């Protein structure tokens, strides 16, 4: 596939997007970067919100969620992927001056990838930005330049499948594509689930139903995600339309990987607790030994300071009384 840049969503909830990008603060701080905002995701989220409030631009599109992915054959470490993300963010800041950007590197798939949230409102003028097709082409070229510079696999144009009805709704109202809303819900359910059935349950709680069409010979033909928009209209998206990451096997793999990491974290915590308990026991035993030594030494000193006891009275014969 090569290194790619895609617009994940034109989000109407900038704070939720920052939360997702930062994984609610679970991303290593060394894998987060920011332009014109603090590194702390909560502070960055609040500053972006204050910018929109200050400029009176709280309705409609609040920002853009971008994803920078790399080919698995590049075998990038998270640190390297983050470095390339910082280079791309630097170019984004030139394309959209005075727009706040928050970035984090995710490591929950077979290869690390970068997420960006660009605040739609200019922090100086209050003007709203818009990413148009020419901008996307420019981003592709910038990303290709970074790929060439670091000998990475270059971009193969990524398909960004969107229904014409979604485009029309977005053009008229600026409302987020339903496809992107569904993808965000799927990502959230996947990252919270401990099993595939739990993933399906979490989806259903967010008004997304996962169905599969079964062929005559028992094989699965297509997986579908069914949801409803705010007006009650039903939307159906096949996993293939959303992308490879939304098919059952990759989602199952991601859930298992998340669970493995959670188990390891739990194991590490238990090991740390055991180590601390053993250390505390050792310290307690040492304190007891010292206390016993102090008491023994005190008894020895007290015994040494005591005066000798008087000799017992002895009746002496001083002769007859006169």
C-alpha positions as CSV (number, residue, x, y, z in Angstrom):
1,X,0.0,0.0,0.0
2,X,2.8,2.4,0.9
3,X,2.7,5.4,3.2
4,X,-0.7,7.1,3.0
5,X,-2.5,10.2,4.3
6,X,-6.3,10.1,4.6
7,X,-9.0,12.3,6.1
8,X,-10.6,10.1,8.7
9,X,-13.4,12.6,9.4
10,X,-14.5,16.2,9.4
11,X,-15.5,16.0,13.0
12,X,-18.3,17.9,14.7
13,X,-17.0,16.9,18.1
14,X,-13.4,18.1,18.4
15,X,-13.0,17.2,22.0
16,X,-14.1,13.6,21.4
17,X,-11.6,13.3,18.5
18,X,-8.8,14.6,20.7
19,X,-9.8,12.0,23.4
20,X,-9.7,9.3,20.8
21,X,-6.4,10.3,19.4
22,X,-4.8,10.5,22.8
23,X,-6.6,7.3,23.9
24,X,-7.9,9.1,26.9
25,X,-4.3,9.8,28.0
26,X,-3.0,6.2,27.6
27,X,-0.6,7.1,24.8
28,X,3.1,7.4,25.9
29,X,3.9,11.1,26.3
30,X,6.9,10.5,24.0
31,X,4.5,9.6,21.3
32,X,2.5,12.8,21.4
33,X,3.2,16.1,19.8
34,X,1.4,19.4,19.5
35,X,1.4,22.7,17.5
36,X,0.2,25.8,19.4
37,X,-1.3,23.6,22.2
38,X,0.0,21.9,25.3
39,X,1.2,18.3,25.1
40,X,-1.3,17.2,27.7
41,X,-4.3,16.1,25.8
42,X,-6.8,17.5,28.3
43,X,-5.2,20.9,28.2
44,X,-4.9,20.7,24.4
45,X,-8.6,19.7,24.1
46,X,-9.6,22.6,26.4
47,X,-7.5,25.1,24.5
48,X,-9.0,24.1,21.2
49,X,-12.5,24.4,22.7
50,X,-11.7,27.9,24.1
51,X,-10.5,29.0,20.7
52,X,-13.8,28.0,19.1
53,X,-15.7,29.6,22.0
54,X,-13.7,32.8,21.8
55,X,-14.2,33.1,18.1
56,X,-17.9,32.2,18.3
57,X,-17.5,29.2,16.1
58,X,-19.0,26.4,18.1
59,X,-21.4,24.9,15.6
60,X,-20.8,22.7,12.6
61,X,-17.4,21.4,11.8
62,X,-15.0,21.7,14.7
63,X,-11.9,20.1,13.1
64,X,-10.4,17.5,10.9
65,X,-9.1,14.1,11.9
66,X,-6.2,12.9,9.7
67,X,-4.4,9.5,9.7
68,X,-0.9,8.9,8.4
69,X,-0.1,5.2,7.9
70,X,3.0,3.4,6.7
71,X,3.6,0.2,4.8
72,X,4.2,-2.8,7.0
73,X,7.4,-3.6,5.1
74,X,8.9,-0.4,6.4
75,X,9.0,-2.0,9.8
76,X,9.0,1.3,11.6
77,X,9.4,1.6,15.4
78,X,6.8,3.8,17.1
79,X,9.5,6.4,17.7
80,X,10.4,6.6,14.0
81,X,6.8,6.7,12.9
82,X,6.2,9.6,15.4
83,X,9.3,11.4,14.0
84,X,7.8,11.2,10.5
85,X,4.5,12.4,11.9
86,X,6.2,15.4,13.4
87,X,7.6,16.2,10.0
88,X,4.2,16.0,8.4
89,X,2.7,18.1,11.2
90,X,5.3,20.8,10.6
91,X,4.1,21.0,7.0
92,X,0.5,21.0,8.0
93,X,1.2,24.0,10.2
94,X,2.5,25.8,7.1
95,X,-0.6,24.9,5.1
96,X,-2.9,26.1,7.9
97,X,-1.1,28.8,9.9
98,X,-2.5,29.6,13.3
99,X,-4.5,26.4,13.5
100,X,-3.9,24.3,16.6
101,X,-2.9,20.7,15.9
102,X,-2.7,17.7,18.2
103,X,-0.9,14.4,17.2
104,X,-0.3,11.0,18.7
105,X,1.2,7.7,17.4
106,X,-0.9,4.6,17.9
107,X,0.7,1.2,18.3
108,X,-2.3,-1.1,18.5
109,X,-2.0,-2.5,15.0
110,X,0.7,-4.5,13.1
111,X,2.5,-1.2,12.3
112,X,2.4,2.2,14.1
113,X,0.4,5.0,12.5
114,X,-0.2,8.7,13.4
115,X,-3.4,10.5,14.1
116,X,-3.9,14.3,13.9
117,X,-6.6,16.6,15.0
118,X,-6.6,20.1,13.4
119,X,-8.8,22.7,15.0
120,X,-11.0,24.1,12.3
121,X,-11.0,27.6,13.7
122,X,-8.0,29.9,13.2
123,X,-6.7,31.0,16.6
124,X,-5.9,34.5,15.3
125,X,-8.6,35.4,12.8
126,X,-11.5,33.0,13.8
127,X,-11.8,31.9,10.2
128,X,-12.8,28.3,9.5
129,X,-10.6,26.1,7.4
130,X,-11.8,23.6,4.8
131,X,-9.8,20.7,3.4
132,X,-10.6,20.5,-0.3
133,X,-9.4,17.9,-2.9
134,X,-6.4,20.1,-4.0
135,X,-5.3,20.2,-0.3
136,X,-5.5,16.4,-0.1
137,X,-3.3,16.1,-3.2
138,X,-0.8,18.5,-1.6
139,X,-0.8,16.4,1.6
140,X,-0.1,13.3,-0.6
141,X,2.9,15.0,-2.2
142,X,4.2,16.2,1.2
143,X,3.9,12.7,2.6
144,X,5.6,11.3,-0.5
145,X,8.5,13.7,0.0
146,X,8.9,12.4,3.6
147,X,8.8,8.8,2.3
148,X,11.5,9.5,-0.3
149,X,13.6,11.3,2.2
150,X,13.6,8.3,4.6
151,X,13.6,5.5,2.0
152,X,10.0,4.5,2.9
153,X,7.6,2.8,0.6
154,X,5.8,5.5,-1.3
155,X,2.1,6.3,-1.5
156,X,-0.4,4.3,-3.4
157,X,-3.5,6.5,-3.7
158,X,-5.9,5.5,-1.0
159,X,-9.5,5.1,-1.8
160,X,-11.8,7.2,0.4
161,X,-15.2,5.7,-0.4
162,X,-18.1,8.0,0.4
163,X,-21.7,7.8,-0.6
164,X,-22.9,10.6,-2.9
165,X,-25.7,11.2,-0.3
166,X,-23.1,11.8,2.4
167,X,-21.2,14.2,0.2
168,X,-24.4,16.1,-0.5
169,X,-25.3,16.3,3.3
170,X,-21.8,17.4,4.1
171,X,-21.8,20.1,1.4
172,X,-25.1,21.5,2.5
173,X,-24.7,21.4,6.3
174,X,-21.1,20.6,7.0
175,X,-22.2,17.6,9.0
176,X,-19.8,14.8,9.5
177,X,-20.0,11.8,7.1
178,X,-22.1,9.0,8.6
179,X,-19.4,6.6,7.5
180,X,-16.9,8.4,9.6
181,X,-19.2,8.5,12.6
182,X,-19.6,4.7,12.3
183,X,-15.9,4.2,12.0
184,X,-15.3,6.2,15.2
185,X,-17.9,4.1,17.1
186,X,-16.3,0.9,15.8
187,X,-12.8,2.0,16.9
188,X,-14.1,2.9,20.3
189,X,-15.9,-0.4,20.8
190,X,-12.9,-2.4,19.5
191,X,-10.5,-0.6,21.9
192,X,-12.8,-1.2,24.9
193,X,-13.9,-4.8,24.2
194,X,-12.3,-7.9,25.7
195,X,-13.9,-10.3,23.2
196,X,-15.6,-10.2,19.8
197,X,-19.1,-10.7,21.4
198,X,-18.4,-7.8,23.8
199,X,-17.4,-5.7,20.7
200,X,-20.7,-6.5,19.1
201,X,-22.5,-5.6,22.3
202,X,-20.7,-2.3,22.7
203,X,-21.5,-1.5,19.1
204,X,-25.2,-2.1,19.7
205,X,-25.1,0.3,22.7
206,X,-23.9,3.0,20.3
207,X,-26.7,2.2,17.8
208,X,-24.6,0.2,15.4
209,X,-25.7,-3.3,14.5
210,X,-23.2,-5.7,13.0
211,X,-24.7,-8.3,10.6
212,X,-23.4,-10.9,8.2
213,X,-24.9,-12.4,5.1
214,X,-24.4,-16.1,4.9
215,X,-24.1,-17.8,1.5
216,X,-25.8,-21.1,0.5
217,X,-22.7,-23.1,1.3
218,X,-22.3,-21.6,4.7
219,X,-19.5,-19.1,3.8
220,X,-19.7,-15.5,5.0
221,X,-20.4,-13.2,2.1
222,X,-20.4,-9.7,3.6
223,X,-20.3,-8.0,6.9
224,X,-22.5,-5.0,7.3
225,X,-22.7,-2.2,9.9
226,X,-26.2,-0.7,10.2
227,X,-26.9,2.5,12.0
228,X,-29.3,5.5,12.0
229,X,-28.6,9.2,11.8
230,X,-30.1,12.0,14.0
231,X,-33.1,12.2,11.7
232,X,-33.8,8.4,11.9
233,X,-32.5,7.6,8.4
234,X,-30.9,4.1,8.2
235,X,-27.4,3.8,6.9
236,X,-25.7,0.5,6.0
237,X,-22.0,0.2,5.4
238,X,-20.2,-3.0,4.4
239,X,-16.9,-3.7,6.1
240,X,-15.2,-3.7,2.7
241,X,-16.4,-0.2,2.0
242,X,-15.1,1.0,5.4
243,X,-11.8,-0.6,4.9
244,X,-9.8,-3.8,5.7
245,X,-9.4,-2.8,9.4
246,X,-13.2,-3.1,9.9
247,X,-13.5,-6.8,8.9
248,X,-13.8,-9.5,11.5
249,X,-10.3,-10.9,11.4
250,X,-8.4,-7.6,11.9
251,X,-10.8,-6.5,14.6
252,X,-10.5,-9.8,16.4
253,X,-6.7,-9.5,16.1
254,X,-6.8,-6.0,17.5
255,X,-9.0,-7.0,20.4
256,X,-6.7,-9.9,21.3
257,X,-3.7,-7.6,21.1
258,X,-5.4,-5.1,23.4
259,X,-6.2,-7.9,25.8
260,X,-2.6,-9.2,25.7
261,X,-1.4,-5.7,26.6
262,X,-4.0,-5.4,29.4
263,X,-3.0,-8.8,30.8
264,X,0.6,-7.8,30.7
265,X,-0.1,-4.5,32.4
266,X,-2.1,-6.4,35.1
267,X,0.7,-9.0,35.5
268,X,3.3,-6.2,35.8
269,X,1.1,-4.5,38.4
270,X,0.7,-7.7,40.4
271,X,4.4,-8.4,40.2
272,X,5.2,-4.9,41.4
273,X,2.7,-5.3,44.3
274,X,4.4,-8.6,45.2
275,X,7.8,-7.0,45.1
276,X,6.6,-4.1,47.2
277,X,5.0,-6.5,49.7
278,X,8.2,-8.6,50.0
279,X,10.3,-5.4,50.3
280,X,7.9,-4.2,53.1
281,X,8.2,-7.5,54.9
282,X,12.0,-7.3,54.7
283,X,12.0,-3.8,56.0
284,X,9.6,-4.8,58.8
285,X,11.8,-7.7,59.8
286,X,14.8,-5.4,59.8
287,X,13.0,-2.9,61.9
288,X,12.1,-5.6,64.4
289,X,15.7,-6.8,64.6
290,X,17.0,-3.3,65.2
291,X,14.2,-2.7,67.9
292,X,15.2,-6.0,69.6
293,X,18.9,-5.0,69.6
294,X,18.0,-1.5,71.0
295,X,15.9,-3.0,73.8
296,X,18.6,-5.6,74.7
297,X,21.3,-2.8,74.8
298,X,19.0,-0.7,76.9
299,X,18.5,-3.5,79.4
300,X,22.3,-4.0,79.6
301,X,22.9,-0.3,80.3
302,X,20.1,-0.2,82.9
303,X,21.5,-3.2,84.6
304,X,25.0,-1.7,84.7
305,X,23.7,1.6,86.3
306,X,22.0,-0.1,89.2
307,X,23.9,0.2,92.6
308,X,25.0,-3.0,94.4
309,X,22.4,-4.4,96.8
310,X,23.2,-4.1,100.7
311,X,24.5,-7.2,102.4
312,X,21.9,-9.0,104.5
313,X,21.8,-8.0,108.2
314,X,23.9,-10.2,110.4
315,X,23.4,-10.4,114.3
316,X,26.7,-9.7,115.9
317,X,27.6,-10.4,119.6
318,X,29.1,-7.3,121.1
319,X,29.3,-8.9,124.6
320,X,27.0,-8.4,127.5
321,X,25.1,-5.2,127.8
322,X,26.3,-2.9,130.4
